Amino acid sequence: MINALKRQRNVIDDCLDDAGKDTGVIINELYFCKRPQYTIDGLITSHLINVSCRNAFRLKNSFIKECAKGFGLYDVD
């Protein structure tokens, strides 16, 4: 069980390392903060990320797909 958790953490760390700054801000705020202060729209209006709303959702979805591939959940083409 511990090894599985370590592997999952490594997959997420690798995906975050490969992601850009804006993707890192989105993922950290939405998924890793105990009490998130912002939504994606809030991150954009507060100028914490410098992408459009559509592109922000694209970055988030791309990150999730890369993690899913790393976990072996499904094959994304």
C-alpha positions as CSV (number, residue, x, y, z in Angstrom):
1,M,0.0,0.0,0.0
2,I,2.8,2.4,0.9
3,N,4.7,1.6,-2.3
4,A,1.5,2.3,-4.3
5,L,1.1,5.7,-2.7
6,K,4.8,6.5,-3.3
7,R,4.3,5.6,-7.0
8,Q,1.2,7.8,-7.3
9,R,3.1,10.7,-5.7
10,N,6.0,10.2,-8.1
11,V,3.6,10.3,-11.1
12,I,2.0,13.5,-9.8
13,D,5.4,15.1,-9.1
14,D,6.6,14.1,-12.6
15,C,3.5,15.6,-14.2
16,L,3.9,18.8,-12.2
17,D,7.6,19.0,-13.3
18,D,6.6,18.7,-16.9
19,A,3.8,21.2,-16.6
20,G,4.2,24.9,-17.0
21,K,4.0,27.6,-14.4
22,D,0.3,28.4,-15.1
23,T,-0.7,24.7,-14.9
24,G,1.2,24.4,-11.6
25,V,-0.7,27.3,-10.1
26,I,-4.0,25.9,-11.3
27,I,-3.4,22.4,-9.9
28,N,-1.9,23.6,-6.6
29,E,-4.8,26.0,-6.0
30,L,-7.6,23.6,-7.0
31,Y,-6.3,20.3,-5.7
32,F,-3.6,20.8,-3.1
33,C,-4.8,23.7,-1.0
34,K,-6.7,22.8,2.1
35,R,-8.9,25.8,1.6
36,P,-8.8,27.0,-2.0
37,Q,-9.3,30.7,-2.3
38,Y,-9.8,30.8,-6.1
39,T,-11.6,29.1,-8.9
40,I,-10.1,29.1,-12.4
41,D,-11.9,32.3,-13.1
42,G,-10.6,33.8,-9.9
43,L,-7.0,32.9,-10.8
44,I,-7.5,34.7,-14.1
45,T,-9.1,37.8,-12.8
46,S,-6.5,38.1,-10.0
47,H,-3.7,37.7,-12.6
48,L,-2.2,34.7,-10.9
49,I,-2.3,32.9,-14.3
50,N,-1.9,34.6,-17.7
51,V,-4.1,32.5,-19.9
52,S,-7.7,32.6,-21.2
53,C,-10.4,30.7,-19.3
54,R,-10.6,28.2,-22.2
55,N,-6.9,27.6,-22.2
56,A,-6.8,27.3,-18.4
57,F,-9.4,24.5,-18.5
58,R,-7.3,22.9,-21.3
59,L,-4.2,23.0,-19.2
60,K,-6.1,21.5,-16.2
61,N,-7.6,18.7,-18.3
62,S,-4.2,18.0,-20.0
63,F,-2.6,17.6,-16.6
64,I,-5.3,15.2,-15.4
65,K,-5.0,13.1,-18.6
66,E,-1.2,12.9,-18.1
67,C,-1.6,11.8,-14.5
68,A,-4.2,9.2,-15.6
69,K,-1.8,7.8,-18.2
70,G,0.9,7.6,-15.5
71,F,-1.5,5.8,-13.2
72,G,-2.4,3.4,-16.0
73,L,-6.1,4.3,-15.6
74,Y,-6.8,4.6,-19.3
75,D,-5.0,5.2,-22.6
76,V,-5.4,8.7,-23.9
77,D,-4.9,9.4,-27.6
